[in-house]
Amino acid sequence: MVNNARILVVDDEYDNLYLIHDMLVPQGYEVSLASAGEDALEIARTEFLDGVLLDINMPGMDGFEVLEKLKTDDSTRFVPVVMVTGQGDIAHRIKALELGADDFLTKPVDCMELSARVRSLVKVKAYHDHLVNHQRELEKEVDKRTSELRLATEKLREAHTNLKHASL
């Protein structure tokens, strides 16, 4: 159950971009593509995203730098990021996880594994968004009840003052 989840795919190799695009679109995902880190950050700032598939090795700004910027920006901090790379060594995995990556895939990407990981991360993002919205609703309710309590307290003070004056 994808419900039009939006995924950003970032890779400097167009074949990889369109391969992943063609794997995800038939499953109901809306897919945005970026071939450079700077473009990815711009898309992430302007579009609501449910997940990012991010290549590590890119010219200019590499995937680690993009990841670090995504995870330190308040507007994108909780967007799940899956690092996708042809280099599957443990040092890259550890660095990606330490910078805030949520998962890791090695190229060539298996369609079934990609699908399962993206589906899982989209679900986690949906739960996060639900909790954030629920927290906002609760905060509004607390504010409303606090205002009502203040008003009731003020009315009680006025009634108490009136009773004191009436008893004199």
PLY file of the C-alpha trace (Angstrom):
ply
format ascii 1.0
element vertex 168
property float x
property float y
property float z
element edge 167
property int vertex1
property int vertex2
end_header
0.00 0.00 0.00
2.01 2.94 -1.33
-0.63 5.70 -1.56
1.39 7.80 -4.03
4.49 7.94 -1.85
7.11 10.24 -3.37
10.65 8.90 -3.73
13.69 10.91 -4.84
16.35 8.93 -6.70
19.80 10.53 -6.85
22.51 9.10 -9.11
24.91 10.65 -11.59
24.46 7.71 -13.99
21.27 8.08 -16.02
20.98 4.33 -16.61
20.77 3.79 -12.84
18.26 6.62 -12.42
15.90 5.24 -15.01
16.37 1.62 -13.94
15.24 2.45 -10.40
12.55 4.78 -11.75
11.20 1.95 -13.91
11.22 -0.43 -10.92
9.29 1.93 -8.62
6.72 3.65 -10.86
4.75 0.45 -11.68
4.42 -0.09 -7.92
2.59 3.22 -7.56
5.42 5.45 -6.36
5.84 8.99 -7.62
9.53 9.26 -8.51
11.64 12.40 -8.84
15.11 12.16 -10.33
18.29 14.12 -9.65
21.70 13.55 -11.20
23.65 15.79 -8.81
23.73 16.44 -5.08
22.83 20.11 -5.40
19.74 19.23 -7.47
18.74 16.60 -4.92
18.89 19.11 -2.07
16.78 21.60 -4.02
14.14 18.96 -4.73
14.20 17.83 -1.09
13.62 21.42 0.09
10.73 22.08 -2.28
8.88 18.76 -2.49
7.33 16.57 0.19
9.33 13.33 0.10
8.67 9.93 1.63
12.14 8.59 0.91
15.45 9.14 -0.88
17.59 6.60 -2.74
21.03 8.19 -2.79
24.16 7.14 -4.68
27.43 7.68 -2.81
29.90 8.31 -5.63
28.96 11.42 -7.57
31.05 14.27 -8.94
30.93 17.51 -6.98
28.89 16.85 -3.87
29.04 13.15 -3.01
26.24 11.17 -1.40
27.73 11.45 2.08
27.65 15.24 1.90
24.09 15.21 0.56
23.07 12.81 3.33
24.66 15.02 5.98
22.83 18.10 4.65
19.51 16.23 4.51
19.85 14.99 8.07
20.81 18.40 9.50
18.00 20.32 7.78
14.83 20.51 9.91
12.60 20.12 6.84
14.24 16.87 5.65
15.70 15.38 8.84
13.09 12.63 9.09
12.96 11.65 5.41
14.35 8.10 5.21
17.49 7.75 3.11
18.74 4.53 1.52
22.32 4.73 0.30
22.74 2.93 -3.02
26.24 2.22 -4.28
28.45 -0.15 -6.18
30.87 -0.05 -3.28
29.54 -2.34 -0.62
32.46 -2.32 1.78
31.81 -2.07 5.50
33.56 1.31 5.89
31.06 2.93 3.50
28.14 1.30 5.30
29.34 2.47 8.71
29.97 6.01 7.52
26.53 6.19 5.90
24.82 4.88 9.03
26.76 7.27 11.26
25.65 10.18 9.07
22.02 9.13 9.44
21.30 6.75 6.57
18.36 4.48 7.28
19.38 1.61 5.03
21.93 0.54 2.43
21.65 -1.19 -0.96
24.45 -2.44 -3.18
24.37 -2.19 -6.98
23.25 -3.92 -9.04
19.97 -3.38 -7.23
17.63 -6.32 -6.98
14.06 -5.26 -7.76
12.51 -7.36 -4.99
14.95 -6.10 -2.35
14.55 -2.49 -3.49
10.80 -2.82 -3.33
10.83 -4.34 0.15
13.21 -1.74 1.58
11.41 1.23 0.03
8.04 -0.11 1.19
9.38 -0.52 4.72
10.87 2.98 4.85
7.74 4.57 3.40
5.76 2.85 6.14
8.12 4.19 8.82
7.84 7.70 7.34
4.05 7.44 7.32
4.07 6.45 11.00
6.38 9.36 11.79
4.16 11.80 9.91
1.09 10.42 11.70
2.75 10.89 15.08
3.82 14.45 14.23
0.27 15.31 13.14
-1.18 13.67 16.23
1.23 15.65 18.43
0.12 18.90 16.74
-3.53 18.00 17.32
-2.81 17.24 20.97
-0.95 20.53 21.38
-3.93 22.41 19.88
-6.26 20.59 22.25
-4.04 21.43 25.24
-3.97 25.09 24.15
-7.75 25.11 23.78
-8.34 23.52 27.17
-5.78 25.79 28.81
-7.64 28.81 27.43
-10.93 27.40 28.66
-9.41 26.76 32.09
-8.05 30.32 32.27
-11.45 31.70 31.35
-13.17 29.51 33.94
-10.61 30.51 36.58
-11.16 34.18 35.83
-14.94 33.73 36.11
-14.49 31.97 39.46
-12.28 34.82 40.71
-14.90 37.35 39.64
-17.65 35.33 41.34
-15.54 35.03 44.50
-14.86 38.78 44.51
-18.57 39.50 43.99
-19.48 37.15 46.84
-16.99 38.85 49.16
-18.41 42.28 48.32
-21.99 41.04 48.69
-21.28 39.58 52.12
-19.94 42.93 53.43
0 1
1 2
2 3
3 4
4 5
5 6
6 7
7 8
8 9
9 10
10 11
11 12
12 13
13 14
14 15
15 16
16 17
17 18
18 19
19 20
20 21
21 22
22 23
23 24
24 25
25 26
26 27
27 28
28 29
29 30
30 31
31 32
32 33
33 34
34 35
35 36
36 37
37 38
38 39
39 40
40 41
41 42
42 43
43 44
44 45
45 46
46 47
47 48
48 49
49 50
50 51
51 52
52 53
53 54
54 55
55 56
56 57
57 58
58 59
59 60
60 61
61 62
62 63
63 64
64 65
65 66
66 67
67 68
68 69
69 70
70 71
71 72
72 73
73 74
74 75
75 76
76 77
77 78
78 79
79 80
80 81
81 82
82 83
83 84
84 85
85 86
86 87
87 88
88 89
89 90
90 91
91 92
92 93
93 94
94 95
95 96
96 97
97 98
98 99
99 100
100 101
101 102
102 103
103 104
104 105
105 106
106 107
107 108
108 109
109 110
110 111
111 112
112 113
113 114
114 115
115 116
116 117
117 118
118 119
119 120
120 121
121 122
122 123
123 124
124 125
125 126
126 127
127 128
128 129
129 130
130 131
131 132
132 133
133 134
134 135
135 136
136 137
137 138
138 139
139 140
140 141
141 142
142 143
143 144
144 145
145 146
146 147
147 148
148 149
149 150
150 151
151 152
152 153
153 154
154 155
155 156
156 157
157 158
158 159
159 160
160 161
161 162
162 163
163 164
164 165
165 166
166 167
